Amino acid sequence: MDRAGPLGALISASWDIRAAVLVLLLMALDFAIWLPFFKVYEKQLIAQEMQQAEAERAASAATGA
């Protein structure tokens, strides 16, 4: 997490703590929105990795290595 956001908000808002709290809440919201997309992408990469491993196993079995 980037700590410059809340600190910058504090400084620019004349040290009003509500600015830092708002930035932290928005960062948490960003993370909550980003996470499902990351999980889908991760599943796609795992499936691709499994296909490649299976293809390598099949190729090595076919060559008798």
N, C-alpha and C positions, 0 to 999 in steps of 0.2 A: 504494500500500500504506500502511496505517496504521502509523505508527511508535510510536504511544502504547501499543499492545498489548504489544510486547516490553519496552518501558521500564516499563510498569506491572507487568508480571510480575516484572521484575528487582527493582523496589522492594518489591513485596509479598512476595517470597520472600527477603528479606534479602540481595539481590544475588547470589543463586545463579544462575549462568549457565545451568543446565539449564532453568530456567523460561523464559528468553528463547528458548532453542533450541526448546523444546516449542511455544511460541507461533508461532515462525517456521515450524515444520513443519506446524502446524495451518493456518496461513494458506496455505501452499503446497497443502495438501490441499483446502482450500476452493476455491482457484483451479482446481485440477484437476477438481473436481466441477462447478464453475460453467461452465467453458469450453465443454464440448460443448453445453449448453443455449443458451448465447449464440450459438454457431455456427449452430444450427438456427434460432433466431430471426432471425439476420442473413440467412440464406438465404431465409426467408419474406419479409422486408422487401425484399430485392433482387428476388424474383419479383413481389411486389406493385408495386414501382417499375417493373419492366419492363412489366407489364400496363398500368399507367397511361400509360406513355410510348407504348406501341403504340396504346392507345385514343385518345390525343391526336393521334398521327400519322394514324390512320384518320379522325378527325374533321376534321383540317385538310385531308386529301386529298379528303374528301367535299365540303367547302365550297369547295374550289379556292383556298384561301389560300396 
